[in-house]
Amino acid sequence: MGTPLILLVEDNPDDANLTLRALRLSGIPNETVVTRDGVEALDFLFGAGQFAGRDTGNVPRVILLDLKLPKIDGHEFLRRVRQDTRTCLLPIVVLTASSERRDIIESYLLGANSYIRKPVDYNQFAEALRHFCVFWLKVNESPPAQKPAGASRADLQR
């Protein structure tokens, strides 16, 4: 397997840059693709729009998802990704400033694998992402390769 791919879905350029910097400092080599809204992130996953023709077999090892996004918010993104057999198993980590109980509960109900609140302090944020990288890119065993569009959930279990 090549370098682990991370999909970062973040509309705030400052937050995206801080996240990219913290990921680089984690010491784990990775390619990070940044999308700025839910539509762009779905296009990346499904090889549509500006990502038409992209090899959709190269799936992210993990998706870092902000909740407060333009066009399609993080919860709707989760809903759509979990409904499609090609992407329903992808690990999705919500990375957001929201500590609202309803956001946490809805994220988990929609299939988030983890919920990380962005610390205000950069050093705490960098440390949280270092732990994230170790777990999701080194310790966690990724799901098997995606199934074709026509596959059923039963097919995924075979």
Summary of the structure (lengths in Angstrom):
residues: 158
radius of gyration: 15.0
end to end distance: 22.1
largest distance: 45.1
contacts: 463
relative contact order: 0.18
helix: 42%
strand: 15%
